[in-house]
Every structure is written in C-alpha cells, then in structure tokens.
Amino acid sequence: MSTMKAEKLKAELENLETHMGDFRDNKIKMKGDVAYEEQMLTIDDGKTVVRLHARNIRNVHLEKKAIRIAAMNFEIRQGEDVSVVSGAIKLELKGESEAWYKELWG
C-alpha cells in the first residue's frame, strides 16, 4: 500500500446526510490538500478537514479527470465542530485520476 498525495485539488462533497453533529449543508466545495495513507483519505483546505477510512468507501467511479467516491460515515471537522455524514466525494485529479482509482478501488 502506497501513500498518495496531491495539493490544491478541487473537491466537491454532495448529497450529504448528517448522522451526528451540527453540519447541515447538503453540499460543500473545497480546494485543498488530499492524502491517502494507512487506509485514511484526508482532504484539508485549512478550515475544513474531511477524513474517510477505506472501510467506509462503498464505491469509486472513474471519470475523465476525476474520481467520485460513494462513502458512508465519514468525518467533517470545522474548527471544534465534528460531524459524521454520508454522501459523495468528487476529487478533480486530472491526469492522476486512474492511479487514485486503482489505489482506492483496485
């Protein structure tokens, strides 16, 4: 298992359903650093941190310049507020999409 990292990526989280916590948005757009190491996907834009463990990935779709992850029970942290949500995560990875797809789903 390798470590994957990318900087300043666009990420969109959509169709969000909050299971625990105060997060109430259905959709959020971010631009930040993404890392996948030790089965943990982390997206950090400096204000919001999203953490998703590999066991909670339900599906990964490869798109032209992105991957879309269907995920359950992942964490969104904004300051001291932590919420647990489910929904879709789209990462715009451009030329790296296939490598990330293979790492997360291959």
N, C-alpha and C positions, 0 to 999 in steps of 0.2 A: 504494500500500500504506500503510495507516494503522497507528498504534500503538494497541493495545488494552491497557487496564489495569483491574484490579479488585482490591479489598482485602478481606482476611478472608474468602476463599472456602473452602468445604469442597471438598477434592479426595480422591478415592479412587483408588489405584493397585491393580490386581488382576490375577490370572493372570500374575504376574511370573515371568519366566525370566531368570536371570542368565547372561550370556555371558562377562563378565570382571569380576573384583573379588570382594569378600567379602560382598556383600549377599545374604542368604539368605532373606528373608521372601518369601512369596507375595503378601502384601497389605500395604498401608500406608495409613493415613488421615492427612490433613494439613489444617490450616486456616491459610491464609497468603495472601500477595500473588501475583497472577498477572499476567504481562505477555506480550504477543506483539508483538515488534518485530524488524524486519530478519530475518524468517522464523525467529525463535527464540522458542519458548514456554518461559517460565520460571515455576516455582512455587517460592516460598520461604517457609518457615514459621519461619525463624530458626535451626533446627537441621538441616534437610534442604533441599537445593536440587535440583530436577529441571529438566533442560534437554533440550529436544526440538527438533531442527531440522525445518522443514517437509518436507524431502525424505524424512524417516523416518515421516511420517504415512501410514498405509495406508488409513484410512477414518475418517470422522467421522459419528456418528449424532446427530440432534437428538431430544432427549427433551423432556418438558413443561417442566421447569425446569432442564435440564442438557444438556450435550453429553458424548458418550462417544467417546474417540479410541482407535483401534487403532494402536499405534505399535511400530516396531522400533528397536533400537539407540539408546536414549536414556540419558542420564547421571543417576545418582542420587549426590549428594555428601553425605556426612555427616561433617563435620569434614574431616580429611585423606583419608578413605577415599572413593574414587571407583569406582563400578561401572557397567557397561553392561548394560542389561536391555531386554527387550521385554515388552509386555503392554498392558493397557487403562488409560486415564486418564479418570475421570469428574470433570467440573467442574460444581459446582452454581452456575449463573449466574443463576437465577431469571428475571427479565424480560429479561436480556441474552443469553439462550441463542441466539436466532435470529441476532443480529448477529455473535456469535462464530462460529457455524456458518458463516455466509456468508464471514467473513474467512478462516477456516481451510480451508474446503472449497468455497466458492462459485466 
